[in-house]
Amino acid sequence: MIRSALVLVCGVALAVPAVAYAQEAPSTSPKADPYPFLGLSPQQSVAGEEILVSVGCPVGELGEVTSKVFDRIGEFTVTNEAPVIQGAVAHIDAKARPAFYTITAICKTTTIRANLQIVPDKTPTSSSKPPAPKPTVRPKPSSPRKPASGRQVSKIPVGAPQTGGGI
C-alpha cells in the first residue's frame, strides 16, 4: 500500500515539470518530447533503504534498469498516463558504502543515466560501541585534623551569632 502511494505521488510529481515545460513552449512551435528521462526519489539515501525509480519512456520501449547499488528492483508499472511515466521501488544494498552510484535505464535504443548518492547512516546501530563514560574525579578523603589545644573547633567564633535577620 505504501509503495503504491509512493509510486503514484512521485510519478505525478515528476510529470508536473514535463507538463509545465510543454506549456511554456509557444503555440507556433512543436511541443518538446519529454522522453526519455530517469528520476530518482530521493536522490540521496542510506544503505538498506528503498527509493522510487521513475522512467519517462513509452510503454513497451522500457528496457533494463540497473545499478550495482541495488540488490533488487520491483516491477515497473505506469504511474502517470500523459506523459507516460513508469515507476518501481528499488532496494539499496545494505552493504553499500557512501559514494555516488550510477543508475542506468534503457528506453528503446537510448541509454539514460542518473546518479544516486549514498550517505552515511546517522542512526546508531546495536553493533556500534556507546561512547566511553567520562571518568569521575572523586576527592580523596582528608585525614582528620585535631582542633588546636584540645578544643572542639579550631577557631572560636567571635561576635554575636547570626540568626537570620530578626527585626
DSSP file (Angstrom, degrees, kcal/mol; ACC not computed):
  #  RESIDUE AA STRUCTURE BP1 BP2  ACC     N-H-->O    O-->H-N    N-H-->O    O-->H-N    TCO  KAPPA ALPHA  PHI   PSI    X-CA   Y-CA   Z-CA
    1    1 A M     >        0   0    0      0, 0.0     4,-2.1     0, 0.0     5,-0.2   0.000 360.0 360.0 360.0 -46.2    0.0    0.0    0.0
    2    2 A I  H  >  +     0   0    0      1,-0.2     4,-2.7     2,-0.2     5,-0.2   0.913 360.0  50.8 -66.2 -41.4    2.8    2.4    1.0
    3    3 A R  H  > S+     0   0    0      1,-0.2     4,-3.0     2,-0.2     5,-0.2   0.915 109.2  51.0 -61.8 -42.2    4.8    1.6   -2.2
    4    4 A S  H  > S+     0   0    0      1,-0.2     4,-2.4     2,-0.2    -1,-0.2   0.917 112.5  46.0 -61.8 -42.8    1.7    2.1   -4.4
    5    5 A A  H  X S+     0   0    0     -4,-2.1     4,-2.8     2,-0.2     5,-0.2   0.900 113.2  50.2 -65.9 -40.4    1.1    5.5   -2.8
    6    6 A L  H  X S+     0   0    0     -4,-2.7     4,-2.5     2,-0.2     5,-0.3   0.922 111.6  47.8 -63.6 -44.5    4.8    6.4   -3.1
    7    7 A V  H  X S+     0   0    0     -4,-3.0     4,-2.2     1,-0.2    -2,-0.2   0.922 114.6  46.7 -62.3 -44.6    4.9    5.4   -6.8
    8    8 A L  H  X S+     0   0    0     -4,-2.4     4,-2.1    -5,-0.2    -2,-0.2   0.934 114.4  45.8 -64.6 -47.7    1.7    7.4   -7.5
    9    9 A V  H  X S+     0   0    0     -4,-2.8     4,-2.3     1,-0.2    -2,-0.2   0.932 116.9  43.6 -63.4 -47.2    2.8   10.5   -5.7
   10   10 A C  H  X S+     0   0    0     -4,-2.5     4,-2.2    -5,-0.2    -1,-0.2   0.859 111.0  55.2 -69.8 -33.7    6.3   10.6   -7.2
   11   11 A G  H  X S+     0   0    0     -4,-2.2     4,-1.3    -5,-0.3    -1,-0.2   0.922 110.9  44.7 -63.4 -43.2    5.0    9.8  -10.6
   12   12 A V  H  X S+     0   0    0     -4,-2.1     4,-1.5     1,-0.2    -2,-0.2   0.903 111.8  53.6 -65.8 -41.4    2.7   12.8  -10.5
   13   13 A A  H  < S+     0   0    0     -4,-2.3    -2,-0.2     1,-0.2    -1,-0.2   0.867 109.8  47.7 -63.1 -36.5    5.5   15.0   -9.1
   14   14 A L  H  X S+     0   0    0     -4,-2.2     4,-0.8     1,-0.2    -1,-0.2   0.771 108.4  55.6 -75.3 -25.0    7.8   14.0  -12.0
   15   15 A A  H  X S+     0   0    0     -4,-1.3     4,-2.5    -5,-0.2     5,-0.2   0.818  92.8  70.5 -76.4 -30.1    5.1   14.7  -14.5
   16   16 A V  H  X S+     0   0    0     -4,-1.5     4,-2.9     1,-0.2     5,-0.2   0.913  97.7  47.4 -58.0 -48.4    4.4   18.2  -13.4
   17   17 A P  H  > S+     0   0    0      0, 0.0     4,-2.5     0, 0.0    -1,-0.2   0.895 112.8  50.3 -61.8 -36.4    7.8   19.7  -14.7
   18   18 A A  H  X S+     0   0    0     -4,-0.8     4,-2.0     2,-0.2    -2,-0.2   0.913 113.3  45.0 -67.0 -41.0    7.3   17.9  -18.1
   19   19 A V  H  X S+     0   0    0     -4,-2.5     4,-1.8     2,-0.2    -1,-0.2   0.911 113.6  50.1 -67.8 -41.7    3.8   19.3  -18.4
   20   20 A A  H  X S+     0   0    0     -4,-2.9     4,-1.4    -5,-0.2    -2,-0.2   0.897 110.1  50.8 -63.6 -39.9    4.9   22.8  -17.4
   21   21 A Y  H  X S+     0   0    0     -4,-2.5     4,-0.9     1,-0.2     3,-0.3   0.906 108.9  51.0 -64.0 -41.7    7.7   22.7  -19.9
   22   22 A A  H  < S+     0   0    0     -4,-2.0     3,-0.3     1,-0.2    -1,-0.2   0.845 109.7  50.6 -65.6 -32.7    5.4   21.7  -22.6
   23   23 A Q  H  < S+     0   0    0     -4,-1.8    -1,-0.2     1,-0.2    -2,-0.2   0.764 102.2  61.5 -76.4 -24.8    3.0   24.5  -21.8
   24   24 A E  H  < S+     0   0    0     -4,-1.4    -1,-0.2    -3,-0.3    -2,-0.2   0.762  82.7  96.6 -73.2 -23.7    5.9   27.1  -21.8
   25   25 A A  S  < S-     0   0    0     -4,-0.9     6,-0.1    -3,-0.3    -3,-0.0  -0.398  88.8-103.1 -67.4 140.3    6.6   26.5  -25.5
   26   26 A P    >   -     0   0    0      0, 0.0     3,-1.1     0, 0.0    -1,-0.1  -0.291  27.2-119.0 -61.2 149.8    5.0   28.9  -27.9
   27   27 A S  T 3  S+     0   0    0      1,-0.2     4,-0.1    -3,-0.1    -2,-0.1   0.708 110.3  60.2 -66.2 -19.5    1.9   27.6  -29.6
   28   28 A T  T 3  S+     0   0    0      2,-0.1    -1,-0.2     0, 0.0    -3,-0.0   0.733  96.2  69.7 -82.0 -21.4    3.5   28.0  -33.1
   29   29 A S  S <  S-     0   0    0     -3,-1.1     3,-0.1     1,-0.1     2,-0.0  -0.642  95.6 -98.2 -94.8 155.2    6.5   25.7  -32.3
   30   30 A P        -     0   0    0      0, 0.0    -1,-0.1     0, 0.0     2,-0.1  -0.373  46.6 -98.0 -68.8 150.2    6.1   21.9  -31.9
   31   31 A K        -     0   0    0      1,-0.1     2,-0.2    -4,-0.1    -9,-0.1  -0.393  40.4-108.6 -68.8 143.2    5.9   20.6  -28.4
   32   32 A A        -     0   0    0    -11,-0.1    -1,-0.1    -2,-0.1    -7,-0.1  -0.482  29.8-116.6 -72.5 141.4    9.2   19.3  -26.9
   33   33 A D        -     0   0    0     -2,-0.2    -1,-0.1     1,-0.1   -15,-0.0  -0.694  18.8-157.5 -79.4 120.7    9.4   15.5  -26.5
   34   34 A P        +     0   0    0      0, 0.0    -1,-0.1     0, 0.0    22,-0.1   0.586  46.3 140.5 -76.4  -7.4    9.7   14.7  -22.7
   35   35 A Y        +     0   0    0      1,-0.1    22,-0.1    20,-0.0    -2,-0.1  -0.537  43.3  21.6 -93.1 156.3   11.2   11.3  -23.4
   36   36 A P  S    S+     0   0    0      0, 0.0     2,-0.3     0, 0.0    21,-0.2   0.800  71.3 143.3 -88.8 160.6   13.3    9.8  -22.2
   37   37 A F  E     -A   56   0A   0     19,-1.1    19,-2.7    75,-0.1     2,-0.4  -0.983  31.0-148.6-148.6 160.1   14.1   10.7  -18.6
   38   38 A L  E     -A   55   0A   0     -2,-0.3     2,-0.4    17,-0.2    17,-0.2  -0.996  16.4-173.9-132.2 125.2   15.2    9.0  -15.4
   39   39 A G  E     -A   54   0A   0     15,-3.5    15,-3.0    -2,-0.4     2,-0.4  -0.947   7.9-162.4-124.2 143.2   14.2   10.2  -12.0
   40   40 A L  E     -A   53   0A   0     -2,-0.4    13,-0.2    13,-0.2     3,-0.2  -0.976  16.1-136.0-122.8 135.6   15.2    9.0   -8.5
   41   41 A S  E    S+A   52   0A   0     11,-2.2    11,-2.7    -2,-0.4     2,-0.1  -0.921  93.8  14.9-138.2 112.2   13.3    9.9   -5.4
   42   42 A P  S    S-     0   0    0      0, 0.0    -1,-0.3     0, 0.0     3,-0.1   0.640  74.5-161.1 -81.1 167.7   15.1   10.6   -3.2
   43   43 A Q  S    S+     0   0    0     -3,-0.2    74,-2.5     1,-0.1     2,-0.4   0.510  82.9  50.8 -88.2  -5.8   18.4   11.3   -5.0
   44   44 A Q  E    S+e  117   0B   0     72,-0.2     2,-0.3    -4,-0.0    74,-0.2  -0.998  72.9 144.6-133.9 127.9   20.3   10.9   -1.7
   45   45 A S  E     -e  118   0B   0     72,-2.8    74,-3.0    -2,-0.4     2,-0.3  -0.854  40.1-108.8-150.3-179.8   19.7    7.9    0.6
   46   46 A V    >   -     0   0    0     -2,-0.3     3,-1.7    72,-0.2    46,-0.2  -0.829  48.1 -80.8-117.7 159.7   21.4    5.5    3.0
   47   47 A A  T 3  S+     0   0    0     72,-0.5    47,-0.3    -2,-0.3    46,-0.1  -0.268 114.0  27.2 -58.3 141.6   22.2    1.8    2.6
   48   48 A G  T 3  S+     0   0    0     44,-0.6    -1,-0.2    45,-0.4    46,-0.2   0.306  96.0 113.8  89.9  -8.8   19.3   -0.5    3.2
   49   49 A E    <   -     0   0    0     -3,-1.7    43,-3.1    44,-0.2     2,-0.4  -0.350  62.2-119.9 -89.7 173.4   16.6    2.0    2.2
   50   50 A E  E     - B   0  91A   0     41,-0.2     2,-0.3    -3,-0.1    41,-0.2  -0.883  25.7-173.1-112.2 146.2   14.1    1.9   -0.7
   51   51 A I  E     - B   0  90A   0     39,-2.5    39,-2.8    -2,-0.4     2,-0.5  -0.896  26.2-113.8-130.9 163.9   13.8    4.6   -3.4
   52   52 A L  E     -AB  41  89A   0    -11,-2.7   -11,-2.2    -2,-0.3     2,-0.6  -0.877  23.2-160.3 -99.4 127.7   11.4    5.2   -6.3
   53   53 A V  E     -AB  40  88A   0     35,-3.1    35,-2.0    -2,-0.5     2,-0.4  -0.946  11.2-172.7-107.2 119.6   12.9    4.9   -9.8
   54   54 A S  E     -AB  39  87A   0    -15,-3.0   -15,-3.5    -2,-0.6     2,-0.5  -0.950   3.9-168.9-117.4 132.7   10.8    6.7  -12.4
   55   55 A V  E     -AB  38  86A   0     31,-3.3    31,-2.8    -2,-0.4     2,-1.1  -0.979  17.1-146.7-124.6 125.2   11.4    6.4  -16.1
   56   56 A G  E     +AB  37  85A   0    -19,-2.7   -19,-1.1    -2,-0.5    29,-0.2  -0.786  53.3 126.5 -87.7 100.6    9.8    8.6  -18.8
   57   57 A C        -     0   0    0     -2,-1.1     5,-0.2    27,-0.6     3,-0.1  -0.960  64.9 -99.2-158.3 133.7    9.6    6.1  -21.6
   58   58 A P    >>  -     0   0    0      0, 0.0     3,-2.3     0, 0.0     4,-0.5  -0.226  52.9 -90.8 -57.5 146.6    6.6    4.9  -23.7
   59   59 A V  T 34 S+     0   0    0      1,-0.3    25,-0.0     2,-0.2    27,-0.0  -0.315 115.4  25.0 -57.3 136.2    5.1    1.6  -22.7
   60   60 A G  T 34 S+     0   0    0     -3,-0.1    -1,-0.3     2,-0.1    48,-0.0   0.221 109.8  75.6  92.0 -14.1    6.8   -1.3  -24.5
   61   61 A E  T <4  +     0   0    0     -3,-2.3    47,-3.5    -4,-0.1     2,-0.5   0.516  64.5 107.9-105.5  -7.3   10.0    0.6  -25.0
   62   62 A L  E  <  +F  107   0B   0     -4,-0.5    45,-0.2    45,-0.2    -2,-0.1  -0.588  46.0 177.3 -75.8 123.3   11.4    0.4  -21.5
   63   63 A G  E     -     0   0B   0     43,-3.8     2,-0.2    -2,-0.5    -1,-0.1   0.148  43.2 -24.4 -98.7-141.9   14.3   -2.0  -21.3
   64   64 A E  E     -     0   0B   0     41,-0.1    42,-1.3    -2,-0.0     2,-0.5  -0.468  47.1-159.6 -78.1 141.3   16.5   -2.9  -18.4
   65   65 A V  E     +F  105   0B   0     40,-0.2     2,-0.3    -2,-0.2    40,-0.2  -0.991  27.7 166.4-118.0 122.0   17.1   -0.6  -15.4
   66   66 A T  E     +F  104   0B   0     38,-2.8    38,-2.9    -2,-0.5     2,-0.3  -0.921  21.4 162.1-139.4 159.4   20.3   -1.5  -13.5
   67   67 A S    >   -     0   0    0     -2,-0.3     3,-0.9    36,-0.2    36,-0.1  -0.858  38.4-130.7-168.6 144.2   22.7   -0.3  -10.8
   68   68 A K  T 3  S+     0   0    0     34,-0.4    35,-0.1    -2,-0.3    25,-0.0   0.641 106.8  64.0 -73.1 -11.9   25.3   -2.2   -8.8
   69   69 A V  T 3  S+     0   0    0     33,-0.3    24,-3.1    23,-0.1     2,-0.4   0.655  87.2  84.4 -84.7 -15.8   23.9   -0.4   -5.7
   70   70 A F  E <   -C   92   0A   0     -3,-0.9    22,-0.2    22,-0.2    -3,-0.2  -0.702  50.6-174.5 -88.0 135.1   20.5   -2.2   -6.0
   71   71 A D  E    S-     0   0A   0     20,-2.1     2,-0.3     1,-0.4    -1,-0.1   0.622  78.8  -0.5 -97.0 -17.2   20.1   -5.6   -4.5
   72   72 A R  E     -C   91   0A   0     19,-1.1    19,-2.8     2,-0.0    -1,-0.4  -0.965  59.4-161.1-162.4 155.1   16.5   -5.8   -6.0
   73   73 A I  E     -C   90   0A   0     -2,-0.3    17,-0.2    17,-0.2     3,-0.1  -0.999  21.9-127.3-140.1 137.0   14.1   -3.7   -8.0
   74   74 A G        -     0   0    0     15,-2.9     2,-0.3    -2,-0.4    14,-0.0  -0.016  41.0 -73.6 -74.5-178.3   10.4   -4.1   -8.3
   75   75 A E        -     0   0    0      1,-0.1     2,-0.3    13,-0.0    14,-0.2  -0.599  49.6-117.8 -79.4 136.0    8.2   -4.4  -11.4
   76   76 A F        +     0   0    0     -2,-0.3     2,-0.3    12,-0.1    12,-0.2  -0.575  36.6 178.5 -77.0 132.9    7.7   -1.2  -13.4
   77   77 A T  E     -D   87   0A   0     10,-2.1    10,-2.8    -2,-0.3     2,-0.4  -0.924  39.0 -92.5-130.1 157.3    4.1    0.0  -13.6
   78   78 A V  E     +D   86   0A   0     -2,-0.3     8,-0.3     8,-0.2     3,-0.1  -0.566  41.2 171.7 -71.1 122.6    2.6    3.1  -15.2
   79   79 A T  E     +     0   0A   0      6,-3.3     2,-0.3    -2,-0.4     7,-0.2   0.546  69.4  28.1-107.8 -13.6    2.4    5.8  -12.6
   80   80 A N  E   > -D   85   0A   0      5,-1.4     5,-1.9     1,-0.1    -1,-0.3  -0.983  61.3-156.6-149.1 137.9    1.3    8.6  -15.0
   81   81 A E  T   5S+     0   0    0     -2,-0.3     3,-0.3     1,-0.3    -1,-0.1   0.903  75.9  56.8 -84.2 -43.6   -0.6    8.5  -18.3
   82   82 A A  T   5S+     0   0    0      1,-0.4    -1,-0.3     2,-0.1     2,-0.1  -0.899 123.5  16.2-137.9 106.6    0.4   11.6  -20.1
   83   83 A P  T   5S-     0   0    0      0, 0.0    -1,-0.4     0, 0.0     2,-0.3   0.606 110.1-119.8 -73.3 155.4    3.3   11.8  -20.4
   84   84 A V  T   5 -     0   0    0     -3,-0.3   -27,-0.6    -2,-0.1     2,-0.4  -0.472  35.5-179.2 -69.0 125.2    3.8    8.1  -19.6
   85   85 A I  E   < -BD  56  80A   0     -5,-1.9    -6,-3.3    -2,-0.3    -5,-1.4  -0.996  10.0-160.3-125.6 131.3    5.9    7.6  -16.6
   86   86 A Q  E     -BD  55  78A   0    -31,-2.8   -31,-3.3    -2,-0.4     2,-0.3  -0.927  14.0-173.4-112.3 135.5    6.8    4.1  -15.3
   87   87 A G  E     +BD  54  77A   0    -10,-2.8   -10,-2.1    -2,-0.4     2,-0.3  -0.925  12.6 174.7-132.5 154.4    7.9    3.6  -11.7
   88   88 A A  E     -B   53   0A   0    -35,-2.0   -35,-3.1    -2,-0.3     2,-0.5  -0.983  32.5-114.6-150.9 153.7    9.3    0.9   -9.5
   89   89 A V  E     -B   52   0A   0     -2,-0.3   -15,-2.9   -37,-0.2     2,-0.4  -0.798  31.5-163.9 -92.1 130.1   10.6    0.7   -5.9
   90   90 A A  E     -BC  51  73A   0    -39,-2.8   -39,-2.5    -2,-0.5     2,-0.5  -0.916  11.0-139.3-115.6 142.0   14.3   -0.3   -5.7
   91   91 A H  E     -BC  50  72A   0    -19,-2.8   -20,-2.1    -2,-0.4   -19,-1.1  -0.874  15.9-134.9-103.1 129.2   16.0   -1.6   -2.6
   92   92 A I  E     - C   0  70A   0    -43,-3.1   -44,-0.6    -2,-0.5   -22,-0.2  -0.652  32.7-101.6 -82.8 134.4   19.6   -0.3   -1.9
   93   93 A D    >   -     0   0    0    -24,-3.1     3,-1.8    -2,-0.3   -45,-0.4  -0.295  23.4-135.3 -55.1 132.3   22.0   -3.0   -0.8
   94   94 A A  T 3  S+     0   0    0      1,-0.3    -1,-0.2   -47,-0.3   -47,-0.1   0.706 104.5  55.3 -65.3 -19.8   22.5   -2.8    2.9
   95   95 A K  T 3  S+     0   0    0    -26,-0.1    -1,-0.3     2,-0.1     2,-0.1   0.337  77.9 130.1 -94.7   6.7   26.3   -3.2    2.4
   96   96 A A    <   -     0   0    0     -3,-1.8   -49,-0.3   -27,-0.2   -27,-0.0  -0.381  51.5-138.9 -64.7 134.9   26.5   -0.2    0.1
   97   97 A R        -     0   0    0      1,-0.1    21,-0.2    -2,-0.1     2,-0.2  -0.621  33.5 -84.3 -92.0 153.7   29.3    2.3    1.1
   98   98 A P  S    S+     0   0    0      0, 0.0     2,-0.3     0, 0.0    21,-0.2  -0.390  83.8  99.4 -58.8 125.6   28.8    6.1    1.0
   99   99 A A  E    S- G   0 118B   0     19,-1.0    19,-3.2    -2,-0.2     2,-0.4  -0.952  76.5 -74.1 177.5 179.5   29.5    7.2   -2.6
  100  100 A F  E     - G   0 117B   0     -2,-0.3     2,-0.4    17,-0.2    17,-0.2  -0.860  45.0-166.7 -96.9 135.5   27.8    8.2   -5.9
  101  101 A Y  E     - G   0 116B   0     15,-3.0    15,-3.0    -2,-0.4     2,-0.4  -0.955  16.9-126.5-124.2 143.0   26.3    5.3   -7.9
  102  102 A T  E     - G   0 115B   0     -2,-0.4     2,-0.5    13,-0.2   -34,-0.4  -0.738  15.3-159.3 -91.0 133.4   25.1    5.4  -11.5
  103  103 A I  E     - G   0 114B   0     11,-3.2    11,-2.0    -2,-0.4     2,-0.4  -0.948  13.4-162.9-108.0 130.5   21.6    4.2  -12.3
  104  104 A T  E     +FG  66 113B   0    -38,-2.9   -38,-2.8    -2,-0.5     2,-0.3  -0.948  10.8 179.9-121.5 135.3   21.1    3.2  -15.9
  105  105 A A  E     -FG  65 112B   0      7,-2.6     7,-3.1    -2,-0.4     2,-0.5  -0.977  17.9-143.1-130.8 146.8   17.9    2.7  -17.9
  106  106 A I  E     - G   0 111B   0    -42,-1.3   -43,-3.8    -2,-0.3     2,-0.5  -0.946  13.1-175.1-110.7 125.3   17.3    1.7  -21.5
  107  107 A C  E >   -FG  62 110B   0      3,-3.1     3,-2.8    -2,-0.5     2,-0.8  -0.940  68.3 -56.5-120.7 106.2   14.5    3.4  -23.4
  108  108 A K  T 3  S-     0   0    0    -47,-3.5   -51,-0.0    -2,-0.5   -48,-0.0  -0.486 122.9 -21.6  58.0-100.5   14.2    1.8  -26.8
  109  109 A T  T 3  S+     0   0    0     -2,-0.8     2,-0.4    -3,-0.1    -1,-0.3   0.312 118.9  97.9-116.5   5.8   17.8    2.5  -28.1
  110  110 A T  E <   - G   0 107B   0     -3,-2.8    -3,-3.1     2,-0.0     2,-0.5  -0.815  60.9-147.4-101.7 134.2   18.6    5.3  -25.8
  111  111 A T  E     - G   0 106B   0     -2,-0.4     2,-0.4    -5,-0.2    -5,-0.2  -0.866  15.3-167.7 -98.9 129.6   20.6    4.9  -22.6
  112  112 A I  E     - G   0 105B   0     -7,-3.1    -7,-2.6    -2,-0.5     2,-0.4  -0.932   2.8-167.7-117.9 139.7   19.7    7.2  -19.7
  113  113 A R  E     + G   0 104B   0     -2,-0.4     2,-0.3    -9,-0.2    -9,-0.2  -0.951   9.8 175.5-129.3 149.4   21.8    7.7  -16.6
  114  114 A A  E     - G   0 103B   0    -11,-2.0   -11,-3.2    -2,-0.4     2,-0.4  -0.975  26.5-122.2-144.2 154.8   21.2    9.3  -13.2
  115  115 A N  E     - G   0 102B   0     -2,-0.3     2,-0.5   -13,-0.2   -13,-0.2  -0.834  16.7-164.1-104.5 138.3   23.3    9.5  -10.0
  116  116 A L  E     - G   0 101B   0    -15,-3.0   -15,-3.0    -2,-0.4     2,-0.5  -0.980  12.0-146.9-117.2 129.2   22.3    8.3   -6.6
  117  117 A Q  E     -eG  44 100B   0    -74,-2.5   -72,-2.8    -2,-0.5     2,-0.6  -0.860   4.5-157.7-100.5 125.5   24.2    9.4   -3.6
  118  118 A I  E     -eG  45  99B   0    -19,-3.2   -19,-1.0    -2,-0.5   -72,-0.2  -0.901  16.3-168.0 -99.0 125.2   24.6    7.0   -0.7
  119  119 A V        -     0   0    0    -74,-3.0   -72,-0.5    -2,-0.6     3,-0.0  -0.731  31.5 -84.3-110.8 159.7   25.4    8.9    2.5
  120  120 A P        -     0   0    0      0, 0.0     2,-0.5     0, 0.0    -1,-0.1  -0.325  46.1-111.7 -62.7 144.3   26.5    7.6    5.9
  121  121 A D        -     0   0    0      1,-0.1    -3,-0.0     2,-0.1   -75,-0.0  -0.670  24.7-164.2 -78.5 125.5   23.7    6.4    8.2
  122  122 A K        +     0   0    0     -2,-0.5    -1,-0.1     2,-0.1     0, 0.0   0.570  59.1  98.2 -87.5 -11.3   23.4    8.7   11.2
  123  123 A T  S    S-     0   0    0      1,-0.1     2,-0.1     0, 0.0    -2,-0.1  -0.593  80.0-114.6 -82.3 139.4   21.4    6.4   13.4
  124  124 A P        -     0   0    0      0, 0.0     2,-0.3     0, 0.0    -1,-0.1  -0.425  30.2-151.2 -70.4 145.6   23.2    4.3   16.0
  125  125 A T    >   -     0   0    0     -2,-0.1     3,-0.9     1,-0.1     0, 0.0  -0.715  26.5-111.2-111.9 165.8   23.3    0.6   15.5
  126  126 A S  T 3  S+     0   0    0     -2,-0.3    -1,-0.1     1,-0.2     0, 0.0   0.753 116.5  57.0 -68.6 -22.7   23.5   -2.2   18.0
  127  127 A S  T 3  S+     0   0    0      2,-0.1    -1,-0.2     0, 0.0     2,-0.2   0.651  87.3  94.0 -83.5 -14.0   26.9   -3.1   16.8
  128  128 A S  S <  S-     0   0    0     -3,-0.9     0, 0.0     1,-0.1     0, 0.0  -0.560  81.4-117.0 -80.9 144.0   28.3    0.4   17.4
  129  129 A K        -     0   0    0     -2,-0.2     3,-0.1     1,-0.1    -2,-0.1  -0.568  25.6-121.3 -78.5 137.5   30.0    1.0   20.7
  130  130 A P        -     0   0    0      0, 0.0    -1,-0.1     0, 0.0     0, 0.0  -0.444  44.8 -85.1 -70.8 154.0   28.5    3.5   23.0
  131  131 A P        -     0   0    0      0, 0.0     3,-0.1     0, 0.0     0, 0.0  -0.303  50.7-102.8 -61.3 143.4   30.8    6.4   23.9
  132  132 A A        -     0   0    0      1,-0.1     2,-0.1    -3,-0.1    -3,-0.0  -0.422  40.6-108.7 -66.7 137.4   33.0    5.6   26.9
  133  133 A P        -     0   0    0      0, 0.0    -1,-0.1     0, 0.0     3,-0.0  -0.379  34.6-107.9 -68.0 147.0   31.8    7.3   30.1
  134  134 A K        -     0   0    0      1,-0.1     2,-0.1    -3,-0.1     0, 0.0  -0.528  38.6-106.7 -73.4 138.0   33.9   10.2   31.3
  135  135 A P        -     0   0    0      0, 0.0     2,-0.4     0, 0.0    -1,-0.1  -0.412  31.2-133.4 -66.8 139.0   35.9    9.3   34.4
  136  136 A T        -     0   0    0     -2,-0.1     2,-0.7    -3,-0.0     0, 0.0  -0.775  10.4-137.7 -94.8 137.3   34.6   10.9   37.5
  137  137 A V        -     0   0    0     -2,-0.4    -1,-0.0     0, 0.0     0, 0.0  -0.837  19.1-166.2 -96.3 118.9   37.1   12.6   39.8
  138  138 A R        -     0   0    0     -2,-0.7     2,-0.1     3,-0.0    -2,-0.0  -0.881  24.2-115.9-105.9 134.3   36.4   11.8   43.4
  139  139 A P        -     0   0    0      0, 0.0     3,-0.0     0, 0.0    -1,-0.0  -0.413  32.3-112.5 -67.6 142.7   38.1   13.9   46.1
  140  140 A K        -     0   0    0      1,-0.1     2,-0.2    -2,-0.1     0, 0.0  -0.509  36.8-103.4 -72.4 140.5   40.5   12.0   48.3
  141  141 A P        -     0   0    0      0, 0.0     2,-0.2     0, 0.0    -1,-0.1  -0.465  38.6-129.6 -66.1 133.2   39.3   11.7   51.9
  142  142 A S        -     0   0    0     -2,-0.2     3,-0.1     1,-0.1     0, 0.0  -0.550  21.7-106.8 -84.8 149.2   41.2   14.1   54.0
  143  143 A S        -     0   0    0     -2,-0.2    -1,-0.1     1,-0.1     2,-0.1  -0.530  43.5-101.9 -73.4 138.3   42.9   12.9   57.2
  144  144 A P        -     0   0    0      0, 0.0     2,-0.4     0, 0.0    -1,-0.1  -0.361  36.5-146.3 -64.4 136.4   41.0   14.1   60.2
  145  145 A R        -     0   0    0     -2,-0.1     3,-0.0    -3,-0.1    -3,-0.0  -0.839  10.0-127.1-105.4 139.5   42.7   17.1   61.9
  146  146 A K        -     0   0    0     -2,-0.4     3,-0.1     1,-0.1     6,-0.1  -0.658  28.7-113.9 -82.6 137.2   42.7   17.6   65.5
  147  147 A P    >   -     0   0    0      0, 0.0     3,-1.0     0, 0.0     7,-0.1  -0.342  44.8 -88.2 -65.3 153.6   41.5   21.0   66.7
  148  148 A A  G >  S-     0   0    0      1,-0.2     3,-1.6     2,-0.1     5,-0.1  -0.347 101.6  -0.4 -65.2 142.2   44.1   23.1   68.4
  149  149 A S  G 3  S-     0   0    0      1,-0.3    -1,-0.2    -3,-0.1     5,-0.0   0.739 124.2 -63.5  49.7  38.9   44.7   22.8   72.1
  150  150 A G  G <  S+     0   0    0     -3,-1.0    -1,-0.3     1,-0.2    -2,-0.1   0.583  95.7 138.1  74.6  11.5   42.0   20.1   72.8
  151  151 A R    <   -     0   0    0     -3,-1.6    -1,-0.2     2,-0.1     3,-0.0  -0.420  62.8-121.3 -85.1 164.7   39.0   22.2   71.8
  152  152 A Q  S    S+     0   0    0     -2,-0.1     2,-0.3    -6,-0.1    -1,-0.1   0.858  98.7  35.4 -72.7 -35.5   36.1   21.0   69.7
  153  153 A V  S    S-     0   0    0      1,-0.1    -2,-0.1    -5,-0.1     3,-0.1  -0.881  74.9-135.5-119.3 150.9   36.7   23.6   67.0
  154  154 A S  S    S+     0   0    0     -2,-0.3     2,-0.4     1,-0.2    -1,-0.1   0.801  94.3  33.6 -76.7 -27.4   39.9   25.0   65.8
  155  155 A K  S    S-     0   0    0     -3,-0.0    -1,-0.2    -8,-0.0     0, 0.0  -0.994  78.2-137.4-132.2 128.3   38.7   28.6   65.8
  156  156 A I        -     0   0    0     -2,-0.4    -2,-0.0    -3,-0.1     0, 0.0  -0.709  30.1-115.7 -85.1 128.3   36.3   30.1   68.3
  157  157 A P        -     0   0    0      0, 0.0     2,-0.4     0, 0.0    -1,-0.1  -0.302  27.5-147.9 -63.8 147.2   33.7   32.3   66.6
  158  158 A V        +     0   0    0      2,-0.1     2,-0.1     0, 0.0     0, 0.0  -0.925  51.9  19.2-117.5 142.0   33.7   36.0   67.6
  159  159 A G  S    S-     0   0    0     -2,-0.4     3,-0.1     2,-0.0     0, 0.0  -0.282  99.9 -31.4  97.0 178.6   30.7   38.4   67.9
  160  160 A A  S    S-     0   0    0      1,-0.1     2,-0.1    -2,-0.1    -2,-0.1  -0.419  71.1-103.5 -72.5 145.6   27.0   37.9   68.1
  161  161 A P        -     0   0    0      0, 0.0     2,-0.6     0, 0.0    -1,-0.1  -0.431  29.3-124.3 -69.5 145.2   25.5   34.9   66.4
  162  162 A Q        +     0   0    0      1,-0.1    -3,-0.0    -2,-0.1     0, 0.0  -0.813  32.1 174.3 -90.6 120.3   23.7   35.5   63.1
  163  163 A T        -     0   0    0     -2,-0.6    -1,-0.1     3,-0.0     0, 0.0   0.345  62.2 -76.0-113.0   5.2   20.2   34.1   63.3
  164  164 A G  S    S-     0   0    0      2,-0.1    -2,-0.1     0, 0.0     0, 0.0   0.699  78.8 -65.4 110.0  20.6   18.7   35.2   60.1
  165  165 A G        -     0   0    0      1,-0.0    -3,-0.1     2,-0.0     2,-0.0   0.986  60.3-167.7  75.9  63.0   17.9   38.9   60.4
  166  166 A G              0   0    0      1,-0.1    -2,-0.1     0, 0.0    -1,-0.0  -0.235 360.0 360.0 -73.8 171.4   15.3   39.4   63.0
  167  167 A I              0   0    0     -2,-0.0    -1,-0.1     0, 0.0    -2,-0.0   0.428 360.0 360.0 -95.1 360.0   13.5   42.8   63.4
